[in-house]
Amino acid sequence: MEKIKVEYLGGESRFSNRAANFMLVNAEIDGEEVEIYAEYVYPDISEEEKEDYDYIAHEWDGFDECKADFLEEARQYGLSEDDFDFVDWRS
């Protein structure tokens, strides 16, 4: 089986209106379309801090935590880390 590409992207949390980084894959597993999703929500910061907060400097915050949550969900479909190609632009 070809590895499934997983990117770590940024946007808004699905569960709140806060900034988040997330991993999302839509794939066909055993003939069934499934979605695997995990996110890291940025810490709650004040309005004053938001003006100066450098999201780019923190874009990899939570990568390991998000990856662990993603893999936990993937296991429900019989998948393991070996089934994925995690894109890590830091290296």
N, C-alpha and C positions, 0 to 999 in steps of 0.2 A: 504494500500500500504506500502511495506517495504521502510524504509528510504534509500535514496541514499547516499553512503559514498563519502565525499569530503575531499581530502587531500590538504595541502598547500605545494607545492613542489618548488624546485629551478632549474634553468637552464638558458637558453638564451631566451631573449624576442623574440616573434614572429615578432615584428615590428622593431627591431633594433638589433645590435650586442652587446647589453649591458646585464649584468646579471639581472635576474628577478626572482621573486617568483610568482607562479601562482596557480590557482585552475582550474581543468579541469574535466569535467564529460561528458562521452558519454553514453547516455541512450535512451531507447525507451519510448517515450511519445505518448500516443494515437496511437500506431502502427507506429510511425515515429521515425527514428533514429535522434537524435539531439545532438549537442555539445554545452555545456555551458562552457565558458572560460572567465577568468578575470586574469589580471596580475598586479603586482606591480614592476615597474622598479627601480632598485637601482639608487641613485643619480649619476650624472656624476662626476667622480673623475679623477684627473690627473694620468698620468702614474706612477709618483713617489708615489702617494698615494695608487695606486693599489697594489704595492709591499707589503705594510704594512697593507692593509685593511683587517680586520677580518670579512669575510662574515658570519662565524658561529655565531659570537657575534650579528650579525644583521639579523639572519635568520627569525625572526618573525616581522621584520619591514614591515609595510604595510598590515598586516593580516586583520585588521578591514576594511581598505579601499578596499582591494581586495574582501573581503567577501561582502561588500555592492554592489560593481560593479557586482559580481557574482549573487547576489540575484536580482538585477535589470534586468539582462539578463534572469534569470530563470522565472521571472514574465511574460515574453513574451509567455511562454509555460504553464501558469496557475499554476506555482509552487510557493510555499512560503518557508520560512525558516523551517517550520515544516516538509517539505518533505525531508530534508537533515540531514545527520549526519556529522557535521563538525569536523574532527579530529584535536584536538588541543593538541599537545604534551606538551605544557607548563604546563598544570594542572596535 
